[in-house]
Amino acid sequence: QRQGLEEAPRVSTPKGVVPPPWIINDVVVHVVWADVARECFLRGDLATARELAMEAKRHAITHGDLRTLRVLIILIARVDHAQGKHAEAIEGLGELQDSTVSELADMTDILFECYTFLSKPVWADDVVVGAFAAVKQAAGDTETLEVPRFAKCLWRLQRLQLQSMVVVLRALPPASRDFFPQMQKVHQHQRIMREALQTSKLSVQVIEGCINFVQLMLDVHTLLERLMIQD
């Protein structure tokens, strides 16, 4: 293995240009800090994660490393959301001027959770609707479910859309005239997701979709059970 690495061609990048991560001979320190910050976040050390991410962000701006900068903006927003600073997380994501499809799903997920915690379900739903439109625009004429990155993003957005419907359903009084129409919308979305799961050829997306589908349906049936007990 060592011999293979030594014989691998070494690609140099122009001075001042941050190389992509697959070029192993040019390692930039803020990229390493970004990975360490993410690991700290996953381990629950939010303060250290944010401190490292903020320092790495400053260096990424200096180097003009937009790829790592996007990763760090999303990571800092995740930390702020985990710390209960939902308004700060929303404001921080406003710095994103461009994103990949995966980053769009990450950003939508964070914004949805933040707006939900701030008791703004309409804004949370608007974020999901806007994300759907952005994915369709990015996909163009391509069948989105046939492209893995688009398919995975759509599964996440569909989960958020169904979750948004459940949030609205929870807030409606059972005696209101909007309760059962909203319940019908939830069941229609269930059917759409179930059919998509059955016809999808992407095993990873099928597994993730099934898990999220079951979790959300548990919320729906728990809500119905609670309402029946109250009656």
C-alpha positions, 0 to 999 in steps of 0.5 A: 500500500505504501508503495502504491501511494508513493507511485501515485502522481502528485498534483500541485495546485496554484498558490493561493488556491485551496485544493480539493480534498482528494489531492493528498499532498496539499492539506490546508489547516482550516479543512482539518479544523472543519473535520475536527469541529464536525467530530466534536459536534457529533460527540456533543462538545458543542462549544469546542465545535463552534469555536473550531468552526468559527476559526476555520470559517475565518480562514476559509474566507481568507483563502476563498475556499467556498466549498469548505465555507459552505460546510462550516456555515451549515455546521455552525447553524447545526450547533446553534440550533442544538444550543437552542439559538434558533434565530442565530442559526437562521441568520447564519444560514442567510450567508449561504449564496449557493449550495449543492443538492445535499447542502440544500437538504441540510439547510432545509432540515435546519431551517424547518426545525428552527421555525418549528421550535419558534412556533412558525409552522407556516414559515417552516412549510414555505422553506420545504416548498421552496426547496422542492422548487429548487431541486426541480429547477436544478434537475431540469428534465432529468428524472430526479429519482434516477439520480442518487443525489436528487433522490436522497434530497427528495426523500428528506424533503418529503419527510419534512413535508409530511412532518409539516403536515403532522405539525399543522394537524397537531395544532388543529382542534378536532372539532374544527372544520380544517381538521379532517381535510388536513388529515386527508392531506396527510393520508394522501401524502402517505400514499404518495410516499408508499408508492414511491418506496415500492417503485424506487430502485435505490436501496439506500433511499428506500431504507431511509424512506421506510424508516422515516415513513414509519416514524412519522406514521407513528406520530400520526397514529399517536395523535389519533389515539390521544384524540380518541381517548379525549373524546 
